[in-house]
């Protein structure tokens, strides 16, 4: 099976799609209104914006999943549980801390925005991890 950076291609694609779909559900349906309010956006803010920017979403998801996959390879994750534990660590060290920047430094200091962003990364990263580990 072909590999990308040592990660099997099919699990990489499936995990990337899964992570992207978590974001689509999080920001497009489940928490859309709460997120827009917490971020200070209205639907009018998106009128006339180019949909081409949305193409970055799958790329961001792909790069993130490659990063998770490489960490799992480098640390020789032995099981799904082991992979989850390692991903939880990198989420705390990087995902959670990156989400905290908005809470600390944005003028709104929105706890809701922080919780939405941090939980998106947590759920998306764990789902991608399970897929990568299960299909390794």
C-alpha positions, 0 to 999 in steps of 0.5 A, spaced: 500 500 500 502 506 498 505 511 503 505 518 505 511 520 510 510 513 512 503 513 513 498 508 509 495 512 504 488 509 505 487 510 512 490 517 511 485 519 506 479 516 511 482 519 517 483 526 513 475 526 511 473 524 518 477 530 521 474 534 516 467 532 517 467 533 524 469 540 523 463 541 518 458 538 523 461 542 529 462 549 525 456 548 520 451 545 524 452 543 531 455 549 534 454 554 528 450 559 531 453 559 538 460 559 534 458 565 530 455 569 536 462 567 540 466 569 534 462 576 533 460 574 526 453 575 523 451 571 516 452 578 513 459 578 514 460 572 510 456 575 504 460 576 498 466 572 501 470 567 496 468 560 497 475 558 495 478 559 502 474 553 504 479 549 500 484 550 505 479 546 510 481 539 507 488 541 507 489 543 514 485 537 516 490 533 511 496 536 515 494 535 522 492 528 520 499 527 517 502 530 524 498 525 528 500 519 524 507 521 524 507 522 532 504 515 532 509 512 528 515 516 532 512 513 538 511 506 536 503 506 538 502 499 539 494 499 540 488 504 539 488 505 546 496 507 546 495 511 540 489 515 544 493 516 550 499 519 545 494 523 541 491 526 548 498 528 550 499 532 544 492 535 544 493 538 551 500 540 549 498 543 542 491 543 541 488 545 547 494 551 548 493 553 541 485 554 543 487 558 549 490 563 545 483 566 543 481 566 550 487 569 553 488 574 547 482 576 544 478 582 546 472 578 547 475 572 552 469 568 549 469 561 553 464 558 549 469 560 543 474 556 546 470 550 548 467 549 541 474 550 538 478 546 543 472 540 543 473 540 535 480 539 535 479 533 541 474 530 537 477 530 530 484 528 533 481 522 537 477 520 531 483 521 526 487 517 531 482 511 532 482 510 524 489 511 523 491 506 529 485 501 527 488 501 519 495 501 521 
